[in-house]
Amino acid sequence: MTGLDLRGARVFPGYLDPDQQVEILGALREVVRAAPLYHPVTPGGRQMSVRMTAAGRFGWVTDRSGYRYEPRHPDGMAWPAIPEPVLAIWRDLAPQARAPECCLINYYGEGARMGLHQDRDEADFSQPVVSVSLGDAGLFRVGNVEKGGKTGSVWLASGDVVVLGGAARLVHHGVDRIKFGSSGLLKDGGRINLTLRVVT
């Protein structure tokens, strides 16, 4: 399985069928019950438009102290285990990689977006990042390792998966907007994005 190429990122449209999406959504509800979604705040004090939680050994957090990985939710509880159906995606699309230590869970409500950024708080950039889309479609933008220059975009639908690895591991990427209500997977609408990472 090679995927489509978007400036080095590998995109796998329709990787998850509807039944698989429902199964993963059910597992994520258990994660959110144990470690609730919260609104993160950037070091500059700006509240992000997405809500966030995580599963695995670590969760990525941001607050006035900076961007980093922590072994506990901001409310103090340990992060739940990464659900098995999510780990199966990693094993299939990144078979040579080490096991993921974090599954970051971002929920995009109406009007939420994610500016261009790099995933560079991890220790080993030879390990990929695997991103899973569930729910409403999101306009995914991919740029360059350096800031600026040309970018490319694609709409990611529910069940699509993206792998950032190799030369594309540190490309700038983000979500410009979502088509709120475009999917029936989430009863109240919105998009869930899972990103699996090796942290250490």
KOLVO-577306 format. One record per atom (N, C-alpha, C): atom name; x, y, z. Coordinates in Angstrom, 1 decimal, padded with zeros to 4 digits. Layout:
BEGIN
   site       xx       yy       zz
     CA        X        Y        Z
...
This chain:
BEGIN
   site       xx       yy       zz
      N    000.8   -001.2    000.0
     CA    000.0    000.0    000.0
      C    000.9    001.2    000.0
      N    000.9    002.0   -001.1
     CA    001.8    003.2   -001.2
      C    001.1    004.5   -000.9
      N   -000.2    004.6   -001.1
     CA   -000.9    005.9   -000.8
      C   -000.6    006.9   -001.9
      N   -001.3    008.0   -001.8
     CA   -001.1    009.2   -002.7
      C   -000.1    010.1   -002.1
      N    000.7    010.8   -002.9
     CA    001.7    011.6   -002.5
      C    001.3    013.1   -002.5
      N    001.4    013.7   -001.3
     CA    001.1    015.2   -001.2
      C    002.3    015.8   -000.6
      N    003.2    016.3   -001.4
     CA    004.4    017.0   -001.0
      C    005.2    016.1    000.0
      N    005.3    014.8   -000.3
     CA    006.0    013.9    000.5
      C    005.1    013.1    001.6
      N    004.0    013.7    001.9
     CA    003.1    013.0    002.9
      C    002.3    012.0    002.1
      N    002.2    010.8    002.7
     CA    001.4    009.7    002.1
      C    000.0    009.7    002.6
      N   -001.0    009.9    001.7
     CA   -002.4    009.9    002.0
      C   -003.1    008.6    001.5
      N   -003.8    008.0    002.5
     CA   -004.5    006.8    002.2
      C   -006.0    007.0    002.3
      N   -006.7    007.4    001.2
     CA   -008.1    007.7    001.2
      C   -008.9    006.5    001.5
      N   -009.9    006.6    002.4
     CA   -010.8    005.5    002.6
      C   -010.2    004.3    003.3
      N   -009.1    004.5    004.0
     CA   -008.4    003.4    004.6
      C   -009.3    002.7    005.6
      N   -010.0    003.4    006.4
     CA   -011.0    002.8    007.3
      C   -012.4    002.7    006.8
      N   -013.0    001.5    006.8
     CA   -014.3    001.4    006.3
      C   -015.3    001.9    007.4
      N   -016.6    002.1    007.1
     CA   -017.5    002.6    008.1
      C   -017.6    001.8    009.4
      N   -017.5    000.5    009.3
     CA   -017.6   -000.3    010.5
      C   -016.3   -000.1    011.4
      N   -015.2    000.0    010.8
     CA   -014.0    000.3    011.5
      C   -014.0    001.7    012.2
      N   -014.6    002.6    011.5
     CA   -014.7    004.0    012.0
      C   -015.6    004.0    013.3
      N   -016.7    003.3    013.2
     CA   -017.6    003.2    014.4
      C   -016.9    002.5    015.5
      N   -016.1    001.4    015.2
     CA   -015.4    000.7    016.3
      C   -014.4    001.6    017.0
      N   -013.6    002.4    016.2
     CA   -012.6    003.3    016.8
      C   -013.3    004.4    017.6
      N   -014.4    004.9    017.1
     CA   -015.1    006.0    017.8
      C   -015.6    005.5    019.1
      N   -016.1    004.2    019.2
     CA   -016.5    003.7    020.5
      C   -015.3    003.6    021.5
      N   -014.2    003.2    021.0
     CA   -013.0    003.1    021.8
      C   -012.5    004.4    022.3
      N   -012.7    005.4    021.4
     CA   -012.3    006.8    021.8
      C   -013.2    007.4    022.9
      N   -014.4    007.0    022.8
     CA   -015.4    007.5    023.9
      C   -014.9    007.0    025.2
      N   -014.4    005.8    025.3
     CA   -013.8    005.3    026.6
      C   -012.6    006.1    027.0
      N   -011.8    006.4    026.1
     CA   -010.6    007.3    026.4
      C   -011.0    008.6    027.0
      N   -012.0    009.2    026.3
     CA   -012.4    010.6    026.7
      C   -013.1    010.5    028.1
      N   -013.8    009.4    028.4
     CA   -014.4    009.3    029.7
      C   -013.3    009.3    030.8
      N   -012.2    008.6    030.5
     CA   -011.1    008.5    031.5
      C   -010.2    009.8    031.5
      N   -010.1    010.4    030.4
     CA   -009.2    011.6    030.3
      C   -010.0    012.6    029.4
      N   -010.8    013.5    030.0
     CA   -011.7    014.4    029.3
      C   -011.0    015.4    028.3
      N   -011.7    015.7    027.2
     CA   -011.2    016.7    026.3
      C   -011.1    018.0    027.1
      N   -010.1    018.8    026.7
     CA   -009.9    020.2    027.4
      C   -009.4    021.1    026.3
      N   -009.5    022.4    026.6
     CA   -009.0    023.5    025.7
      C   -007.6    023.8    026.0
      N   -006.6    023.4    025.3
     CA   -005.2    023.8    025.6
      C   -005.0    025.3    025.3
      N   -004.0    025.8    026.0
     CA   -003.6    027.2    025.9
      C   -002.1    027.3    025.4
      N   -001.8    028.1    024.5
     CA   -000.4    028.2    024.0
      C    000.4    029.0    025.0
      N    001.8    028.9    024.9
     CA    002.6    029.6    025.9
      C    002.4    031.1    025.9
      N    001.9    031.6    024.8
     CA    001.5    033.0    024.7
      C    000.2    033.4    025.3
      N   -000.5    032.4    025.8
     CA   -001.8    032.6    026.5
      C   -003.0    032.5    025.6
      N   -002.9    032.1    024.3
     CA   -004.0    032.0    023.4
      C   -004.7    030.6    023.5
      N   -006.0    030.6    023.7
     CA   -006.7    029.3    023.8
      C   -006.8    028.7    022.4
      N   -006.4    027.5    022.2
     CA   -006.5    026.9    020.9
      C   -008.0    026.6    020.5
      N   -008.3    026.5    019.3
     CA   -009.7    026.3    018.9
      C   -010.1    024.9    018.9
      N   -009.1    023.9    019.0
     CA   -009.4    022.5    019.1
      C   -009.5    022.2    020.6
      N   -010.2    021.1    020.9
     CA   -010.2    020.5    022.2
      C   -009.3    019.2    022.1
      N   -008.7    018.8    023.2
     CA   -007.6    017.9    023.1
      C   -007.6    016.9    024.3
      N   -007.2    015.7    024.0
     CA   -006.8    014.7    025.0
      C   -005.8    013.8    024.4
      N   -005.5    012.7    025.1
     CA   -004.5    011.8    024.5
      C   -004.6    010.4    025.2
      N   -004.0    009.4    024.5
     CA   -003.8    008.1    025.1
      C   -002.4    007.6    024.9
      N   -002.0    006.7    025.7
     CA   -000.6    006.2    025.6
      C    000.2    006.5    026.8
      N    001.5    006.3    026.7
     CA    002.5    006.6    027.8
      C    002.6    008.0    028.0
      N    002.4    008.9    027.0
     CA    002.6    010.3    027.1
      C    001.4    011.0    026.4
      N    001.1    012.2    026.8
     CA    000.2    013.1    026.0
      C    001.0    014.4    025.8
      N    000.7    015.0    024.6
     CA    001.3    016.3    024.2
      C    000.5    017.3    024.9
      N    001.1    018.3    025.6
     CA    000.4    019.4    026.2
      C    001.0    020.7    025.9
      N    000.2    021.7    026.0
     CA    000.7    023.1    025.9
      C    000.0    024.0    026.9
      N    000.8    024.8    027.6
     CA    000.3    025.8    028.5
      C    001.3    026.9    028.6
      N    001.2    027.7    029.6
     CA    002.1    028.9    029.8
      C    003.6    028.4    029.9
      N    003.8    027.1    030.3
     CA    005.2    026.6    030.5
      C    005.8    026.1    029.2
      N    005.0    026.0    028.1
     CA    005.6    025.6    026.8
      C    004.9    024.4    026.3
      N    005.5    023.9    025.1
     CA    005.0    022.7    024.5
      C    005.9    021.5    024.9
      N    005.2    020.4    025.3
     CA    006.0    019.3    025.8
      C    005.1    018.0    025.9
      N    005.7    016.9    026.2
     CA    005.0    015.7    026.5
      C    005.0    015.5    028.0
      N    003.9    015.0    028.5
     CA    003.7    014.7    029.9
      C    003.1    013.4    030.1
      N    003.4    012.7    031.2
     CA    002.8    011.3    031.5
      C    001.4    011.4    032.1
      N    000.9    012.6    032.3
     CA   -000.4    012.8    033.0
      C   -001.2    013.9    032.3
      N   -002.5    013.7    032.3
     CA   -003.5    014.7    031.9
      C   -003.3    015.9    032.7
      N   -003.6    017.1    032.2
     CA   -003.6    018.3    033.1
      C   -004.4    018.2    034.4
      N   -005.4    017.4    034.4
     CA   -006.2    017.2    035.6
      C   -005.6    016.2    036.6
      N   -004.5    015.6    036.2
     CA   -003.7    014.7    037.1
      C   -003.8    013.2    036.9
      N   -004.7    012.8    036.1
     CA   -004.8    011.3    035.9
      C   -003.8    010.8    034.8
      N   -003.4    009.6    034.9
     CA   -002.6    009.0    033.8
      C   -003.4    008.9    032.5
      N   -002.7    009.0    031.4
     CA   -003.4    008.8    030.1
      C   -003.9    007.3    029.9
      N   -005.1    007.1    029.4
     CA   -005.5    005.7    029.1
      C   -004.6    005.1    028.0
      N   -004.7    003.7    027.9
     CA   -003.9    003.0    026.9
      C   -004.5    003.4    025.5
      N   -003.6    003.3    024.5
     CA   -004.0    003.5    023.1
      C   -004.9    002.3    022.7
      N   -006.1    002.6    022.2
     CA   -007.0    001.5    021.8
      C   -006.4    000.5    020.8
      N   -006.6   -000.7    020.9
     CA   -006.1   -001.7    020.0
      C   -006.4   -001.4    018.5
      N   -007.6   -001.0    018.1
     CA   -007.9   -000.8    016.7
      C   -007.1    000.4    016.1
      N   -006.7    001.3    017.0
     CA   -005.8    002.4    016.5
      C   -004.4    001.9    016.4
      N   -003.9    001.1    017.3
     CA   -002.6    000.5    017.2
      C   -002.4   -000.3    015.9
      N   -003.5   -001.0    015.5
     CA   -003.5   -001.8    014.3
      C   -003.2   -001.0    013.0
      N   -003.7    000.3    013.0
     CA   -003.4    001.1    011.9
      C   -001.9    001.4    011.8
      N   -001.3    001.7    012.9
     CA    000.2    002.0    013.0
      C    000.9    000.7    012.5
      N    000.6   -000.4    013.0
     CA    001.3   -001.6    012.7
      C    001.2   -001.9    011.2
      N    000.1   -001.6    010.5
     CA   -000.1   -001.8    009.1
      C    000.7   -000.8    008.3
      N    000.6    000.5    008.6
     CA    001.2    001.5    007.8
      C    002.6    001.9    008.2
      N    003.0    001.6    009.4
     CA    004.4    001.9    009.8
      C    005.0    000.6    010.4
      N    005.1   -000.5    009.7
     CA    005.5   -001.8    010.2
      C    007.0   -001.8    010.8
      N    007.8   -000.9    010.3
     CA    009.2   -000.9    010.7
      C    009.5    000.0    011.9
      N    008.5    000.7    012.3
     CA    008.6    001.7    013.3
      C    008.5    001.1    014.7
      N    009.0    001.8    015.7
     CA    008.8    001.4    017.1
      C    007.3    001.7    017.4
      N    006.9    001.0    018.5
     CA    005.5    001.2    018.9
      C    005.2    002.6    019.3
      N    004.1    003.2    019.0
     CA    003.8    004.6    019.3
      C    003.6    004.7    020.9
      N    004.0    005.9    021.4
     CA    003.9    006.1    022.8
      C    002.9    007.2    023.1
      N    002.3    007.8    022.1
     CA    001.3    008.8    022.2
      C    000.3    008.8    021.1
      N   -001.0    008.8    021.4
     CA   -002.0    009.1    020.5
      C   -002.7    010.4    020.9
      N   -002.4    011.4    020.2
     CA   -003.0    012.7    020.5
      C   -004.3    012.8    019.8
      N   -005.4    013.2    020.5
     CA   -006.7    013.3    020.1
      C   -007.2    014.7    020.0
      N   -007.4    015.2    018.8
     CA   -007.9    016.6    018.7
      C   -009.3    016.6    018.2
      N   -010.2    017.3    018.8
     CA   -011.6    017.5    018.3
      C   -011.8    018.9    017.7
      N   -012.2    018.9    016.5
     CA   -012.5    020.2    015.8
      C   -014.0    020.4    015.7
      N   -014.4    021.4    016.5
     CA   -015.8    021.8    016.3
      C   -016.0    022.8    015.2
      N   -017.2    023.3    015.1
     CA   -017.4    024.3    014.0
      C   -016.5    025.5    014.2
      N   -015.8    025.8    013.1
     CA   -014.9    027.0    013.1
      C   -013.5    026.7    013.6
      N   -013.2    025.5    014.1
     CA   -011.9    025.2    014.6
      C   -010.9    025.0    013.4
      N   -009.6    025.2    013.7
     CA   -008.6    025.0    012.6
      C   -007.3    024.8    013.4
      N   -006.3    024.4    012.6
     CA   -004.9    024.2    013.2
      C   -003.9    024.9    012.2
      N   -003.2    025.9    012.7
     CA   -002.3    026.6    011.8
      C   -001.1    025.7    011.4
      N   -000.4    026.1    010.4
     CA    000.8    025.3    009.9
      C    001.8    025.2    011.1
      N    002.3    024.0    011.3
     CA    003.2    023.7    012.4
      C    004.0    022.5    012.1
      N    005.1    022.3    012.8
     CA    005.9    021.0    012.7
      C    005.6    020.2    014.0
      N    005.7    018.9    013.8
     CA    005.7    018.0    015.0
      C    007.2    017.7    015.3
      N    007.7    018.5    016.2
     CA    009.1    018.4    016.5
      C    009.5    018.3    018.0
      N    008.5    018.0    018.8
     CA    008.8    017.8    020.2
      C    009.2    016.4    020.6
      N    009.3    015.5    019.6
     CA    009.7    014.2    019.8
      C    011.3    014.0    019.7
      N    011.8    012.9    020.2
     CA    013.3    012.8    020.3
      C    013.8    012.1    019.1
      N    013.0    011.4    018.3
     CA    013.6    010.6    017.2
      C    012.8    010.8    016.0
      N    013.3    011.7    015.1
     CA    012.6    012.1    013.9
      C    012.7    011.0    012.8
      N    013.4    009.9    013.0
     CA    013.3    008.8    012.1
      C    012.0    008.0    012.2
      N    011.3    008.3    013.3
     CA    010.0    007.6    013.5
      C    008.8    008.4    012.9
      N    007.9    007.8    012.2
     CA    006.9    008.6    011.5
      C    005.8    009.1    012.4
      N    004.9    010.0    011.9
     CA    003.7    010.4    012.5
      C    002.5    009.8    011.7
      N    001.6    009.2    012.3
     CA    000.4    008.6    011.5
      C   -000.8    009.3    012.0
      N   -001.5    009.9    011.1
     CA   -002.7    010.8    011.4
      C   -004.0    010.2    010.8
      N   -005.0    010.1    011.6
     CA   -006.3    009.4    011.3
      C   -007.4    010.5    011.4
      N   -008.2    010.5    010.3
     CA   -009.3    011.5    010.3
      C   -010.7    010.7    010.5
      N   -011.5    011.3    011.4
     CA   -012.8    010.7    011.6
      C   -013.8    011.9    011.7
      N   -015.0    011.7    011.1
     CA   -016.0    012.7    011.1
      C   -015.9    013.6    009.9
      N   -016.2    014.9    010.2
     CA   -016.3    015.9    009.1
      C   -015.0    016.0    008.4
      N   -015.1    016.4    007.1
     CA   -014.0    016.5    006.2
      C   -013.2    017.8    006.7
      N   -011.8    017.7    006.6
     CA   -011.0    018.8    006.9
      C   -010.0    019.1    005.8
      N   -009.7    020.3    005.5
     CA   -008.8    020.8    004.5
      C   -007.4    020.8    005.0
      N   -006.6    019.7    004.7
     CA   -005.3    019.5    005.2
      C   -004.3    020.1    004.3
      N   -003.4    021.0    004.9
     CA   -002.4    021.7    004.1
      C   -001.0    021.2    004.5
      N   -000.2    021.0    003.5
     CA    001.2    020.5    003.7
      C    002.1    021.5    003.0
      N    003.1    022.0    003.8
     CA    004.1    022.9    003.2
      C    005.5    022.3    003.1
      N    006.5    022.9    003.7
     CA    007.9    022.5    003.5
      C    008.5    022.4    004.9
      N    009.7    021.8    005.0
     CA    010.4    021.7    006.2
      C    010.7    023.1    006.7
      N    011.2    024.0    005.8
     CA    011.4    025.4    006.1
      C    010.1    026.1    006.1
      N    010.0    027.2    006.8
     CA    008.8    028.1    006.8
      C    008.7    028.7    005.4
      N    007.5    028.9    005.0
     CA    007.2    029.6    003.7
      C    007.3    028.7    002.5
      N    007.1    029.3    001.4
     CA    007.1    028.5    000.1
      C    005.8    028.0   -000.2
      N    005.8    027.2   -001.3
     CA    004.5    026.6   -001.8
      C    004.0    025.6   -000.8
      N    002.6    025.4   -000.9
     CA    002.0    024.4   -000.1
      C    001.0    023.6   -001.0
      N    000.6    022.5   -000.5
     CA   -000.5    021.7   -001.2
      C   -001.6    021.3   -000.3
      N   -002.8    021.2   -000.7
     CA   -003.9    020.9    000.1
      C   -004.7    019.7   -000.4
      N   -005.4    019.0    000.5
     CA   -006.3    018.0    000.1
      C   -007.4    017.9    001.2
      N   -008.6    017.6    000.8
     CA   -009.7    017.4    001.7
      C   -009.6    016.0    002.3
      N   -009.5    015.8    003.6
     CA   -009.5    014.5    004.2
      C   -010.8    014.2    004.7
      N   -011.4    013.0    004.3
     CA   -012.7    012.6    004.7
      C   -012.6    011.6    005.8
      N   -013.7    011.3    006.4
     CA   -013.7    010.3    007.5
      C   -013.2    009.0    007.0
      N   -012.2    008.4    007.8
     CA   -011.6    007.2    007.4
      C   -010.3    007.3    006.6
      N   -009.9    008.5    006.2
     CA   -008.6    008.7    005.6
      C   -007.5    008.7    006.6
      N   -006.3    008.3    006.2
     CA   -005.1    008.3    007.0
      C   -003.9    008.9    006.3
      N   -003.1    009.6    007.0
     CA   -001.9    010.3    006.4
      C   -000.7    009.8    007.2
      N    000.4    009.5    006.5
     CA    001.7    009.2    007.2
      C    002.7    010.3    006.8
      N    003.3    010.9    007.8
     CA    004.4    011.8    007.6
      C    005.7    011.1    008.1
      N    006.5    010.7    007.2
     CA    007.7    010.0    007.5
      C    008.8    010.3    006.5
      N    010.0    009.9    006.8
     CA    011.2    010.1    005.9
      C    011.4    011.6    005.8
      N    011.6    012.1    004.5
     CA    011.9    013.5    004.2
      C    010.7    014.4    004.6
      N    009.5    013.8    004.7
     CA    008.3    014.6    005.0
      C    008.0    014.6    006.5
      N    008.9    014.0    007.3
     CA    008.6    013.9    008.8
      C    008.4    015.3    009.4
      N    009.2    016.3    009.0
     CA    009.2    017.6    009.6
      C    008.6    018.7    008.8
      N    007.8    018.3    007.8
     CA    007.1    019.3    007.0
      C    006.1    020.1    007.9
      N    005.9    021.4    007.5
     CA    004.8    022.1    008.2
      C    003.5    021.6    007.6
      N    002.5    021.5    008.5
     CA    001.2    021.0    008.1
      C    000.1    021.6    009.0
      N   -001.1    021.6    008.5
     CA   -002.2    022.1    009.4
      C   -003.5    021.8    008.7
      N   -004.6    022.3    009.4
     CA   -005.9    022.1    008.9
      C   -006.6    023.5    008.8
      N   -006.8    023.9    007.6
     CA   -007.4    025.3    007.3
      C   -008.8    025.4    007.8
      N   -009.6    024.4    007.6
     CA   -011.0    024.5    008.0
      C   -011.6    023.1    007.9
      N   -012.8    023.0    008.5
     CA   -013.6    021.7    008.3
      C   -014.9    022.0    007.6
      N   -015.5    021.0    007.0
     CA   -016.8    021.1    006.4
      C   -017.8    020.6    007.5
      N   -018.2    021.5    008.4
     CA   -019.0    021.1    009.6
      C   -020.3    020.5    009.1
      N   -020.6    019.3    009.6
     CA   -021.8    018.6    009.2
      C   -021.7    017.7    008.0
      N   -020.5    017.6    007.4
     CA   -020.4    016.8    006.2
      C   -020.4    015.3    006.4
      N   -020.2    014.9    007.6
     CA   -020.2    013.4    007.9
      C   -021.3    013.1    009.0
      N   -021.8    011.9    008.9
     CA   -022.8    011.5    009.9
      C   -022.2    010.7    011.1
      N   -020.9    010.6    011.1
     CA   -020.2    009.7    012.1
      C   -020.4    010.2    013.5
      N   -020.2    011.5    013.7
     CA   -020.4    012.2    015.0
      C   -021.8    012.8    015.1
      N   -022.6    012.4    016.0
     CA   -024.0    012.8    016.1
      C   -024.1    014.4    016.1
      N   -023.2    015.1    016.8
     CA   -023.3    016.5    016.8
      C   -022.4    017.2    015.9
      N   -021.8    016.5    014.9
     CA   -020.9    017.1    014.0
      C   -019.5    017.3    014.5
      N   -018.6    017.7    013.7
     CA   -017.2    017.9    014.1
      C   -016.3    016.8    013.5
      N   -015.0    017.1    013.7
     CA   -013.9    016.2    013.2
      C   -013.0    015.8    014.3
      N   -012.6    014.5    014.4
     CA   -011.6    014.0    015.3
      C   -010.4    013.6    014.5
      N   -009.3    014.1    015.0
     CA   -008.0    013.7    014.3
      C   -007.1    013.0    015.4
      N   -006.6    011.9    015.1
     CA   -005.7    011.1    015.9
      C   -004.3    011.2    015.3
      N   -003.3    011.5    016.1
     CA   -002.0    011.5    015.6
      C   -001.1    010.6    016.5
      N   -000.6    009.5    015.9
     CA    000.2    008.6    016.7
      C    001.7    008.9    016.5
      N    002.4    009.0    017.6
     CA    003.8    009.4    017.6
      C    004.7    008.5    018.5
      N    005.9    008.3    018.2
     CA    007.0    007.8    019.1
      C    007.6    009.1    019.7
      N    007.6    009.1    021.0
     CA    008.0    010.3    021.8
      C    009.5    010.3    022.1
      N    010.0    009.1    022.7
     CA    011.3    009.1    023.2
      C    012.4    008.7    022.2
